[in-house]
Amino acid sequence: MNALDLLLWVVAPYVALTVFVLGHVWRYRYDKFGWTTRSSQLYESRLLRIGSPLFHFGILVVILGHVGGLVIPKSWTEAVGVTEDAYHVVAVALGTIAGACTVAGLAILVYRRRTVGPVFSATTRNDKLMYAVLSVVILLGLAATVAANILGGGYDYRSTVSPWFRSIFMFQPRGELMAGAPLLFRLHAFSALVLFALWPFTRLVHMLTAPVGYLTRPYIVYRSREARTGPPTWMPGGRR
């Protein structure tokens, strides 16, 4: 393994993870008010109703697929009776469909932000950078799936990418595994590291927030402003 591979697949993952963790701690301590999605639904809702469900449901399936493929070893799925061929067919089919939905939803959301004036005005530089990097990550992941498993002869990433991913968290990094992976998989992995490093400083922080406080928060009291009849009542200090 040469110096560049050492930098990309051993050093860079730990730098990205460090920024990811410490960045969220800093953001939560010093920018709680900004810990939000900055919803723009009031500005435009028609495109949002189409793009948001497509993107969020698609990305949820993509994340679950990555967890299953990267975290769970091949030997475990084989031990419960899931053959490699069956896993491959299900993973490619669901991954391609979910990836296409995610890309379509993201395209609609980006189009909405660019063409709807008030939404575009509320878009920060961090938002623009986040959308650009997120688009690259998703497109590279979909391209790697299609190129390797549909157009190509198939690629077993669970023999290289997955062990490398797990080795990072075991503090026994095996960068040589990623160094031998196809180019699209390497580009996808590195762009994901960039996204994780940017994550704490963008609206993506809302994905790590659970509305636990909603269960215990006090009721909100609304008072109606009904038309009063009769003369106003005067009290010491002013009108009531």
Rosetta constraint file for C-alpha pairs under 8 A:
AtomPair CA 1 CA 5 HARMONIC 6.10 0.50
AtomPair CA 1 CA 6 HARMONIC 6.65 0.50
AtomPair CA 1 CA 175 HARMONIC 7.55 0.50
AtomPair CA 1 CA 176 HARMONIC 5.81 0.50
AtomPair CA 1 CA 179 HARMONIC 7.40 0.50
AtomPair CA 2 CA 6 HARMONIC 6.29 0.50
AtomPair CA 3 CA 7 HARMONIC 6.21 0.50
AtomPair CA 4 CA 8 HARMONIC 6.13 0.50
AtomPair CA 5 CA 9 HARMONIC 5.77 0.50
AtomPair CA 5 CA 10 HARMONIC 7.62 0.50
AtomPair CA 5 CA 175 HARMONIC 6.75 0.50
AtomPair CA 5 CA 176 HARMONIC 7.43 0.50
AtomPair CA 5 CA 179 HARMONIC 6.09 0.50
AtomPair CA 6 CA 10 HARMONIC 5.24 0.50
AtomPair CA 6 CA 11 HARMONIC 6.54 0.50
AtomPair CA 6 CA 175 HARMONIC 6.33 0.50
AtomPair CA 7 CA 11 HARMONIC 4.87 0.50
AtomPair CA 7 CA 12 HARMONIC 5.96 0.50
AtomPair CA 8 CA 12 HARMONIC 5.20 0.50
AtomPair CA 8 CA 13 HARMONIC 7.46 0.50
AtomPair CA 8 CA 190 HARMONIC 7.43 0.50
AtomPair CA 9 CA 13 HARMONIC 6.36 0.50
AtomPair CA 9 CA 173 HARMONIC 7.98 0.50
AtomPair CA 9 CA 174 HARMONIC 7.91 0.50
AtomPair CA 9 CA 175 HARMONIC 4.86 0.50
AtomPair CA 9 CA 176 HARMONIC 7.97 0.50
AtomPair CA 9 CA 178 HARMONIC 6.72 0.50
AtomPair CA 9 CA 179 HARMONIC 7.59 0.50
AtomPair CA 10 CA 14 HARMONIC 7.05 0.50
AtomPair CA 10 CA 168 HARMONIC 7.63 0.50
AtomPair CA 10 CA 173 HARMONIC 5.98 0.50
AtomPair CA 10 CA 174 HARMONIC 7.39 0.50
AtomPair CA 10 CA 175 HARMONIC 5.62 0.50
AtomPair CA 11 CA 15 HARMONIC 6.36 0.50
AtomPair CA 12 CA 16 HARMONIC 6.08 0.50
AtomPair CA 12 CA 193 HARMONIC 7.47 0.50
AtomPair CA 13 CA 17 HARMONIC 6.13 0.50
AtomPair CA 13 CA 168 HARMONIC 7.41 0.50
AtomPair CA 13 CA 193 HARMONIC 6.40 0.50
AtomPair CA 14 CA 18 HARMONIC 5.99 0.50
AtomPair CA 14 CA 168 HARMONIC 7.75 0.50
AtomPair CA 15 CA 19 HARMONIC 6.23 0.50
AtomPair CA 15 CA 197 HARMONIC 7.93 0.50
AtomPair CA 16 CA 20 HARMONIC 6.00 0.50
AtomPair CA 16 CA 193 HARMONIC 5.80 0.50
AtomPair CA 16 CA 194 HARMONIC 6.93 0.50
AtomPair CA 16 CA 196 HARMONIC 6.12 0.50
AtomPair CA 16 CA 197 HARMONIC 4.76 0.50
AtomPair CA 17 CA 21 HARMONIC 6.18 0.50
AtomPair CA 17 CA 196 HARMONIC 7.15 0.50
AtomPair CA 17 CA 197 HARMONIC 7.02 0.50
AtomPair CA 18 CA 22 HARMONIC 6.00 0.50
AtomPair CA 18 CA 23 HARMONIC 7.92 0.50
AtomPair CA 19 CA 23 HARMONIC 5.29 0.50
AtomPair CA 19 CA 197 HARMONIC 5.51 0.50
AtomPair CA 20 CA 24 HARMONIC 6.30 0.50
AtomPair CA 20 CA 196 HARMONIC 5.91 0.50
AtomPair CA 20 CA 197 HARMONIC 5.30 0.50
AtomPair CA 20 CA 198 HARMONIC 7.51 0.50
AtomPair CA 20 CA 199 HARMONIC 6.65 0.50
AtomPair CA 20 CA 200 HARMONIC 6.10 0.50
AtomPair CA 21 CA 25 HARMONIC 6.47 0.50
AtomPair CA 22 CA 26 HARMONIC 6.13 0.50
AtomPair CA 23 CA 27 HARMONIC 6.01 0.50
AtomPair CA 23 CA 200 HARMONIC 5.19 0.50
AtomPair CA 23 CA 201 HARMONIC 7.19 0.50
AtomPair CA 24 CA 28 HARMONIC 5.98 0.50
AtomPair CA 24 CA 200 HARMONIC 5.02 0.50
AtomPair CA 24 CA 201 HARMONIC 7.94 0.50
AtomPair CA 24 CA 205 HARMONIC 7.65 0.50
AtomPair CA 25 CA 29 HARMONIC 6.21 0.50
AtomPair CA 26 CA 30 HARMONIC 5.99 0.50
AtomPair CA 26 CA 31 HARMONIC 7.69 0.50
AtomPair CA 27 CA 31 HARMONIC 5.01 0.50
AtomPair CA 27 CA 32 HARMONIC 6.76 0.50
AtomPair CA 27 CA 35 HARMONIC 7.49 0.50
AtomPair CA 27 CA 200 HARMONIC 6.78 0.50
AtomPair CA 27 CA 201 HARMONIC 7.32 0.50
AtomPair CA 28 CA 32 HARMONIC 5.15 0.50
AtomPair CA 28 CA 35 HARMONIC 7.12 0.50
AtomPair CA 31 CA 35 HARMONIC 6.52 0.50
AtomPair CA 35 CA 203 HARMONIC 7.23 0.50
AtomPair CA 35 CA 205 HARMONIC 6.57 0.50
AtomPair CA 35 CA 206 HARMONIC 6.68 0.50
AtomPair CA 36 CA 203 HARMONIC 6.26 0.50
AtomPair CA 36 CA 205 HARMONIC 7.28 0.50
AtomPair CA 36 CA 206 HARMONIC 5.76 0.50
AtomPair CA 37 CA 203 HARMONIC 5.10 0.50
AtomPair CA 37 CA 204 HARMONIC 7.31 0.50
AtomPair CA 37 CA 205 HARMONIC 7.94 0.50
AtomPair CA 37 CA 206 HARMONIC 6.07 0.50
AtomPair CA 38 CA 203 HARMONIC 7.44 0.50
AtomPair CA 40 CA 44 HARMONIC 6.89 0.50
AtomPair CA 40 CA 119 HARMONIC 6.23 0.50
AtomPair CA 40 CA 122 HARMONIC 7.91 0.50
AtomPair CA 41 CA 45 HARMONIC 5.33 0.50
AtomPair CA 41 CA 48 HARMONIC 7.16 0.50
AtomPair CA 43 CA 118 HARMONIC 6.19 0.50
AtomPair CA 43 CA 119 HARMONIC 6.32 0.50
AtomPair CA 44 CA 48 HARMONIC 6.97 0.50
AtomPair CA 44 CA 116 HARMONIC 7.50 0.50
AtomPair CA 44 CA 119 HARMONIC 7.60 0.50
AtomPair CA 45 CA 49 HARMONIC 5.95 0.50
AtomPair CA 46 CA 50 HARMONIC 6.95 0.50
AtomPair CA 47 CA 51 HARMONIC 6.02 0.50
AtomPair CA 47 CA 108 HARMONIC 6.90 0.50
AtomPair CA 47 CA 109 HARMONIC 7.35 0.50
AtomPair CA 47 CA 112 HARMONIC 6.61 0.50
AtomPair CA 48 CA 52 HARMONIC 5.43 0.50
AtomPair CA 48 CA 108 HARMONIC 7.94 0.50
AtomPair CA 48 CA 109 HARMONIC 6.78 0.50
AtomPair CA 48 CA 112 HARMONIC 7.69 0.50
AtomPair CA 49 CA 53 HARMONIC 6.82 0.50
AtomPair CA 50 CA 54 HARMONIC 6.61 0.50
AtomPair CA 50 CA 105 HARMONIC 7.37 0.50
AtomPair CA 50 CA 108 HARMONIC 7.76 0.50
AtomPair CA 51 CA 55 HARMONIC 6.07 0.50
AtomPair CA 51 CA 104 HARMONIC 7.36 0.50
AtomPair CA 51 CA 105 HARMONIC 4.20 0.50
AtomPair CA 51 CA 106 HARMONIC 6.67 0.50
AtomPair CA 51 CA 107 HARMONIC 7.78 0.50
AtomPair CA 51 CA 108 HARMONIC 5.19 0.50
AtomPair CA 51 CA 109 HARMONIC 5.61 0.50
AtomPair CA 52 CA 56 HARMONIC 5.98 0.50
AtomPair CA 52 CA 105 HARMONIC 6.20 0.50
AtomPair CA 52 CA 106 HARMONIC 7.87 0.50
AtomPair CA 52 CA 109 HARMONIC 7.04 0.50
AtomPair CA 53 CA 57 HARMONIC 5.79 0.50
AtomPair CA 53 CA 58 HARMONIC 7.97 0.50
AtomPair CA 53 CA 105 HARMONIC 7.37 0.50
AtomPair CA 54 CA 58 HARMONIC 5.87 0.50
AtomPair CA 54 CA 101 HARMONIC 5.53 0.50
AtomPair CA 54 CA 102 HARMONIC 6.10 0.50
AtomPair CA 54 CA 104 HARMONIC 7.07 0.50
AtomPair CA 54 CA 105 HARMONIC 4.71 0.50
AtomPair CA 55 CA 59 HARMONIC 5.92 0.50
AtomPair CA 55 CA 101 HARMONIC 6.31 0.50
AtomPair CA 55 CA 102 HARMONIC 4.38 0.50
AtomPair CA 55 CA 103 HARMONIC 7.14 0.50
AtomPair CA 55 CA 104 HARMONIC 7.19 0.50
AtomPair CA 55 CA 105 HARMONIC 4.24 0.50
AtomPair CA 55 CA 106 HARMONIC 5.74 0.50
AtomPair CA 56 CA 60 HARMONIC 6.02 0.50
AtomPair CA 56 CA 102 HARMONIC 7.21 0.50
AtomPair CA 56 CA 105 HARMONIC 7.94 0.50
AtomPair CA 57 CA 61 HARMONIC 6.45 0.50
AtomPair CA 57 CA 98 HARMONIC 7.89 0.50
AtomPair CA 57 CA 102 HARMONIC 7.67 0.50
AtomPair CA 58 CA 62 HARMONIC 6.29 0.50
AtomPair CA 58 CA 98 HARMONIC 4.56 0.50
AtomPair CA 58 CA 99 HARMONIC 6.40 0.50
AtomPair CA 58 CA 100 HARMONIC 7.82 0.50
AtomPair CA 58 CA 101 HARMONIC 5.28 0.50
AtomPair CA 58 CA 102 HARMONIC 4.65 0.50
AtomPair CA 59 CA 63 HARMONIC 6.03 0.50
AtomPair CA 59 CA 98 HARMONIC 6.90 0.50
AtomPair CA 59 CA 99 HARMONIC 7.37 0.50
AtomPair CA 59 CA 102 HARMONIC 5.69 0.50
AtomPair CA 60 CA 64 HARMONIC 6.25 0.50
AtomPair CA 61 CA 65 HARMONIC 6.04 0.50
AtomPair CA 61 CA 94 HARMONIC 7.84 0.50
AtomPair CA 61 CA 95 HARMONIC 7.66 0.50
AtomPair CA 61 CA 98 HARMONIC 6.11 0.50
AtomPair CA 62 CA 66 HARMONIC 6.20 0.50
AtomPair CA 62 CA 95 HARMONIC 6.30 0.50
AtomPair CA 62 CA 98 HARMONIC 6.10 0.50
AtomPair CA 62 CA 99 HARMONIC 6.74 0.50
AtomPair CA 63 CA 67 HARMONIC 6.19 0.50
AtomPair CA 64 CA 68 HARMONIC 6.18 0.50
AtomPair CA 65 CA 69 HARMONIC 6.02 0.50
AtomPair CA 65 CA 91 HARMONIC 7.10 0.50
AtomPair CA 65 CA 95 HARMONIC 7.06 0.50
AtomPair CA 66 CA 70 HARMONIC 5.66 0.50
AtomPair CA 66 CA 71 HARMONIC 7.74 0.50
AtomPair CA 67 CA 71 HARMONIC 5.35 0.50
AtomPair CA 67 CA 72 HARMONIC 7.24 0.50
AtomPair CA 68 CA 72 HARMONIC 5.39 0.50
AtomPair CA 69 CA 73 HARMONIC 7.56 0.50
AtomPair CA 69 CA 158 HARMONIC 6.63 0.50
AtomPair CA 69 CA 162 HARMONIC 6.84 0.50
AtomPair CA 70 CA 158 HARMONIC 6.89 0.50
AtomPair CA 70 CA 161 HARMONIC 7.35 0.50
AtomPair CA 70 CA 162 HARMONIC 4.39 0.50
AtomPair CA 70 CA 163 HARMONIC 7.51 0.50
AtomPair CA 70 CA 165 HARMONIC 6.58 0.50
AtomPair CA 70 CA 166 HARMONIC 7.24 0.50
AtomPair CA 71 CA 162 HARMONIC 6.83 0.50
AtomPair CA 71 CA 165 HARMONIC 7.73 0.50
AtomPair CA 71 CA 166 HARMONIC 6.50 0.50
AtomPair CA 72 CA 76 HARMONIC 6.71 0.50
AtomPair CA 72 CA 77 HARMONIC 7.54 0.50
AtomPair CA 73 CA 77 HARMONIC 7.07 0.50
AtomPair CA 73 CA 158 HARMONIC 7.34 0.50
AtomPair CA 73 CA 162 HARMONIC 7.56 0.50
AtomPair CA 73 CA 163 HARMONIC 7.83 0.50
AtomPair CA 74 CA 78 HARMONIC 6.31 0.50
AtomPair CA 74 CA 84 HARMONIC 7.98 0.50
AtomPair CA 74 CA 158 HARMONIC 6.59 0.50
AtomPair CA 74 CA 159 HARMONIC 7.99 0.50
AtomPair CA 75 CA 79 HARMONIC 5.98 0.50
AtomPair CA 76 CA 80 HARMONIC 6.66 0.50
AtomPair CA 77 CA 81 HARMONIC 6.63 0.50
AtomPair CA 77 CA 82 HARMONIC 5.33 0.50
AtomPair CA 77 CA 83 HARMONIC 7.41 0.50
AtomPair CA 78 CA 82 HARMONIC 4.96 0.50
AtomPair CA 78 CA 83 HARMONIC 5.59 0.50
AtomPair CA 78 CA 84 HARMONIC 7.18 0.50
AtomPair CA 82 CA 86 HARMONIC 6.42 0.50
AtomPair CA 82 CA 87 HARMONIC 6.45 0.50
AtomPair CA 83 CA 87 HARMONIC 6.20 0.50
AtomPair CA 84 CA 88 HARMONIC 5.96 0.50
AtomPair CA 85 CA 89 HARMONIC 6.21 0.50
AtomPair CA 86 CA 90 HARMONIC 6.27 0.50
AtomPair CA 87 CA 91 HARMONIC 5.89 0.50
AtomPair CA 88 CA 92 HARMONIC 6.00 0.50
AtomPair CA 89 CA 93 HARMONIC 6.04 0.50
AtomPair CA 90 CA 94 HARMONIC 5.96 0.50
AtomPair CA 91 CA 95 HARMONIC 5.60 0.50
AtomPair CA 92 CA 96 HARMONIC 5.86 0.50
AtomPair CA 92 CA 145 HARMONIC 6.97 0.50
AtomPair CA 92 CA 149 HARMONIC 7.09 0.50
AtomPair CA 93 CA 97 HARMONIC 6.29 0.50
AtomPair CA 94 CA 98 HARMONIC 5.87 0.50
AtomPair CA 95 CA 99 HARMONIC 5.75 0.50
AtomPair CA 95 CA 142 HARMONIC 7.87 0.50
AtomPair CA 95 CA 145 HARMONIC 7.68 0.50
AtomPair CA 96 CA 100 HARMONIC 6.07 0.50
AtomPair CA 96 CA 142 HARMONIC 6.73 0.50
AtomPair CA 96 CA 145 HARMONIC 7.14 0.50
AtomPair CA 96 CA 146 HARMONIC 7.35 0.50
AtomPair CA 97 CA 101 HARMONIC 6.27 0.50
AtomPair CA 98 CA 102 HARMONIC 6.09 0.50
AtomPair CA 99 CA 103 HARMONIC 6.12 0.50
AtomPair CA 99 CA 138 HARMONIC 7.23 0.50
AtomPair CA 99 CA 142 HARMONIC 5.89 0.50
AtomPair CA 100 CA 104 HARMONIC 6.10 0.50
AtomPair CA 100 CA 142 HARMONIC 7.70 0.50
AtomPair CA 101 CA 105 HARMONIC 6.02 0.50
AtomPair CA 102 CA 106 HARMONIC 5.97 0.50
AtomPair CA 102 CA 138 HARMONIC 7.82 0.50
AtomPair CA 103 CA 107 HARMONIC 6.00 0.50
AtomPair CA 103 CA 135 HARMONIC 7.72 0.50
AtomPair CA 103 CA 138 HARMONIC 7.07 0.50
AtomPair CA 103 CA 139 HARMONIC 7.28 0.50
AtomPair CA 104 CA 108 HARMONIC 6.32 0.50
AtomPair CA 105 CA 109 HARMONIC 6.26 0.50
AtomPair CA 106 CA 110 HARMONIC 6.04 0.50
AtomPair CA 106 CA 135 HARMONIC 7.59 0.50
AtomPair CA 107 CA 111 HARMONIC 6.01 0.50
AtomPair CA 108 CA 112 HARMONIC 6.05 0.50
AtomPair CA 109 CA 113 HARMONIC 6.24 0.50
AtomPair CA 110 CA 114 HARMONIC 6.19 0.50
AtomPair CA 110 CA 131 HARMONIC 7.57 0.50
AtomPair CA 111 CA 115 HARMONIC 6.04 0.50
AtomPair CA 112 CA 116 HARMONIC 5.67 0.50
AtomPair CA 112 CA 119 HARMONIC 7.51 0.50
AtomPair CA 113 CA 117 HARMONIC 7.80 0.50
AtomPair CA 113 CA 119 HARMONIC 5.33 0.50
AtomPair CA 113 CA 120 HARMONIC 4.92 0.50
AtomPair CA 113 CA 123 HARMONIC 7.35 0.50
AtomPair CA 114 CA 119 HARMONIC 7.66 0.50
AtomPair CA 114 CA 120 HARMONIC 5.52 0.50
AtomPair CA 115 CA 120 HARMONIC 7.06 0.50
AtomPair CA 116 CA 120 HARMONIC 6.06 0.50
AtomPair CA 117 CA 121 HARMONIC 6.16 0.50
AtomPair CA 118 CA 122 HARMONIC 6.32 0.50
AtomPair CA 119 CA 123 HARMONIC 6.45 0.50
AtomPair CA 123 CA 127 HARMONIC 5.97 0.50
AtomPair CA 123 CA 128 HARMONIC 7.03 0.50
AtomPair CA 124 CA 128 HARMONIC 6.47 0.50
AtomPair CA 125 CA 129 HARMONIC 6.25 0.50
AtomPair CA 126 CA 130 HARMONIC 5.98 0.50
AtomPair CA 126 CA 201 HARMONIC 7.33 0.50
AtomPair CA 126 CA 202 HARMONIC 5.94 0.50
AtomPair CA 127 CA 131 HARMONIC 6.10 0.50
AtomPair CA 127 CA 202 HARMONIC 6.36 0.50
AtomPair CA 127 CA 203 HARMONIC 7.15 0.50
AtomPair CA 128 CA 132 HARMONIC 6.22 0.50
AtomPair CA 129 CA 133 HARMONIC 6.21 0.50
AtomPair CA 130 CA 134 HARMONIC 5.89 0.50
AtomPair CA 130 CA 195 HARMONIC 7.47 0.50
AtomPair CA 130 CA 198 HARMONIC 7.32 0.50
AtomPair CA 130 CA 199 HARMONIC 7.88 0.50
AtomPair CA 130 CA 202 HARMONIC 6.74 0.50
AtomPair CA 131 CA 135 HARMONIC 5.95 0.50
AtomPair CA 132 CA 136 HARMONIC 6.35 0.50
AtomPair CA 133 CA 137 HARMONIC 6.23 0.50
AtomPair CA 133 CA 191 HARMONIC 7.17 0.50
AtomPair CA 133 CA 194 HARMONIC 7.68 0.50
AtomPair CA 133 CA 195 HARMONIC 6.26 0.50
AtomPair CA 134 CA 138 HARMONIC 6.21 0.50
AtomPair CA 134 CA 195 HARMONIC 6.73 0.50
AtomPair CA 135 CA 139 HARMONIC 5.98 0.50
AtomPair CA 136 CA 140 HARMONIC 5.94 0.50
AtomPair CA 136 CA 191 HARMONIC 7.12 0.50
AtomPair CA 137 CA 141 HARMONIC 6.14 0.50
AtomPair CA 137 CA 188 HARMONIC 5.72 0.50
AtomPair CA 137 CA 191 HARMONIC 5.58 0.50
AtomPair CA 137 CA 192 HARMONIC 5.86 0.50
AtomPair CA 137 CA 195 HARMONIC 7.83 0.50
AtomPair CA 138 CA 142 HARMONIC 6.17 0.50
AtomPair CA 138 CA 188 HARMONIC 7.99 0.50
AtomPair CA 139 CA 143 HARMONIC 5.95 0.50
AtomPair CA 140 CA 144 HARMONIC 5.99 0.50
AtomPair CA 140 CA 184 HARMONIC 6.49 0.50
AtomPair CA 140 CA 185 HARMONIC 7.73 0.50
AtomPair CA 140 CA 187 HARMONIC 7.03 0.50
AtomPair CA 140 CA 188 HARMONIC 5.21 0.50
AtomPair CA 141 CA 145 HARMONIC 6.30 0.50
AtomPair CA 141 CA 184 HARMONIC 7.66 0.50
AtomPair CA 141 CA 185 HARMONIC 7.24 0.50
AtomPair CA 141 CA 188 HARMONIC 5.59 0.50
AtomPair CA 142 CA 146 HARMONIC 6.17 0.50
AtomPair CA 143 CA 147 HARMONIC 5.79 0.50
AtomPair CA 143 CA 184 HARMONIC 7.29 0.50
AtomPair CA 144 CA 148 HARMONIC 5.82 0.50
AtomPair CA 144 CA 184 HARMONIC 5.26 0.50
AtomPair CA 144 CA 185 HARMONIC 5.94 0.50
AtomPair CA 144 CA 188 HARMONIC 7.77 0.50
AtomPair CA 145 CA 149 HARMONIC 5.67 0.50
AtomPair CA 145 CA 150 HARMONIC 7.24 0.50
AtomPair CA 146 CA 150 HARMONIC 4.92 0.50
AtomPair CA 146 CA 151 HARMONIC 6.13 0.50
AtomPair CA 146 CA 152 HARMONIC 7.91 0.50
AtomPair CA 147 CA 151 HARMONIC 4.95 0.50
AtomPair CA 147 CA 152 HARMONIC 5.60 0.50
AtomPair CA 148 CA 152 HARMONIC 4.68 0.50
AtomPair CA 148 CA 153 HARMONIC 6.43 0.50
AtomPair CA 148 CA 154 HARMONIC 4.92 0.50
AtomPair CA 148 CA 155 HARMONIC 5.67 0.50
AtomPair CA 149 CA 153 HARMONIC 6.13 0.50
AtomPair CA 149 CA 154 HARMONIC 4.08 0.50
AtomPair CA 149 CA 155 HARMONIC 6.35 0.50
AtomPair CA 150 CA 154 HARMONIC 7.10 0.50
AtomPair CA 156 CA 160 HARMONIC 7.56 0.50
AtomPair CA 157 CA 161 HARMONIC 5.18 0.50
AtomPair CA 157 CA 162 HARMONIC 6.44 0.50
AtomPair CA 157 CA 181 HARMONIC 7.87 0.50
AtomPair CA 158 CA 162 HARMONIC 4.77 0.50
AtomPair CA 158 CA 163 HARMONIC 6.88 0.50
AtomPair CA 159 CA 163 HARMONIC 6.52 0.50
AtomPair CA 160 CA 164 HARMONIC 6.25 0.50
AtomPair CA 160 CA 177 HARMONIC 5.05 0.50
AtomPair CA 160 CA 178 HARMONIC 6.33 0.50
AtomPair CA 160 CA 180 HARMONIC 7.87 0.50
AtomPair CA 160 CA 181 HARMONIC 6.80 0.50
AtomPair CA 161 CA 165 HARMONIC 6.12 0.50
AtomPair CA 161 CA 177 HARMONIC 6.63 0.50
AtomPair CA 161 CA 178 HARMONIC 5.86 0.50
AtomPair CA 161 CA 181 HARMONIC 7.21 0.50
AtomPair CA 162 CA 166 HARMONIC 6.27 0.50
AtomPair CA 163 CA 167 HARMONIC 5.96 0.50
AtomPair CA 163 CA 174 HARMONIC 7.83 0.50
AtomPair CA 163 CA 177 HARMONIC 7.65 0.50
AtomPair CA 164 CA 168 HARMONIC 6.52 0.50
AtomPair CA 164 CA 173 HARMONIC 6.62 0.50
AtomPair CA 164 CA 174 HARMONIC 5.45 0.50
AtomPair CA 164 CA 175 HARMONIC 6.49 0.50
AtomPair CA 164 CA 177 HARMONIC 5.98 0.50
AtomPair CA 164 CA 178 HARMONIC 6.52 0.50
AtomPair CA 165 CA 169 HARMONIC 7.28 0.50
AtomPair CA 166 CA 170 HARMONIC 6.37 0.50
AtomPair CA 167 CA 171 HARMONIC 6.17 0.50
AtomPair CA 167 CA 172 HARMONIC 5.15 0.50
AtomPair CA 167 CA 173 HARMONIC 4.78 0.50
AtomPair CA 167 CA 174 HARMONIC 6.15 0.50
AtomPair CA 168 CA 172 HARMONIC 6.13 0.50
AtomPair CA 168 CA 173 HARMONIC 4.81 0.50
AtomPair CA 168 CA 174 HARMONIC 7.56 0.50
AtomPair CA 174 CA 178 HARMONIC 7.81 0.50
AtomPair CA 175 CA 179 HARMONIC 6.31 0.50
AtomPair CA 176 CA 180 HARMONIC 6.48 0.50
AtomPair CA 177 CA 181 HARMONIC 6.77 0.50
AtomPair CA 178 CA 186 HARMONIC 6.72 0.50
AtomPair CA 179 CA 186 HARMONIC 7.72 0.50
AtomPair CA 181 CA 185 HARMONIC 6.44 0.50
AtomPair CA 181 CA 186 HARMONIC 6.44 0.50
AtomPair CA 182 CA 186 HARMONIC 6.45 0.50
AtomPair CA 183 CA 187 HARMONIC 6.13 0.50
AtomPair CA 184 CA 188 HARMONIC 6.00 0.50
AtomPair CA 185 CA 189 HARMONIC 6.11 0.50
AtomPair CA 186 CA 190 HARMONIC 6.14 0.50
AtomPair CA 187 CA 191 HARMONIC 6.04 0.50
AtomPair CA 188 CA 192 HARMONIC 6.19 0.50
AtomPair CA 189 CA 193 HARMONIC 6.45 0.50
AtomPair CA 190 CA 194 HARMONIC 6.48 0.50
AtomPair CA 191 CA 195 HARMONIC 6.27 0.50
AtomPair CA 192 CA 196 HARMONIC 6.22 0.50
AtomPair CA 193 CA 197 HARMONIC 6.32 0.50
AtomPair CA 194 CA 198 HARMONIC 6.36 0.50
AtomPair CA 195 CA 199 HARMONIC 5.90 0.50
AtomPair CA 196 CA 200 HARMONIC 7.80 0.50
AtomPair CA 198 CA 202 HARMONIC 6.82 0.50
AtomPair CA 199 CA 203 HARMONIC 7.76 0.50
AtomPair CA 199 CA 204 HARMONIC 5.87 0.50
AtomPair CA 199 CA 205 HARMONIC 6.62 0.50
AtomPair CA 200 CA 204 HARMONIC 7.13 0.50
AtomPair CA 200 CA 205 HARMONIC 5.82 0.50
AtomPair CA 201 CA 205 HARMONIC 7.66 0.50
AtomPair CA 204 CA 208 HARMONIC 8.00 0.50
AtomPair CA 205 CA 209 HARMONIC 7.18 0.50
AtomPair CA 211 CA 215 HARMONIC 7.82 0.50
AtomPair CA 212 CA 216 HARMONIC 7.74 0.50
AtomPair CA 213 CA 217 HARMONIC 5.90 0.50
AtomPair CA 232 CA 239 HARMONIC 7.14 0.50
AtomPair CA 232 CA 240 HARMONIC 6.78 0.50
AtomPair CA 233 CA 239 HARMONIC 6.28 0.50
AtomPair CA 233 CA 240 HARMONIC 5.40 0.50
AtomPair CA 234 CA 238 HARMONIC 6.34 0.50
AtomPair CA 234 CA 239 HARMONIC 4.78 0.50
AtomPair CA 234 CA 240 HARMONIC 5.82 0.50
AtomPair CA 235 CA 239 HARMONIC 6.04 0.50
AtomPair CA 235 CA 240 HARMONIC 6.51 0.50
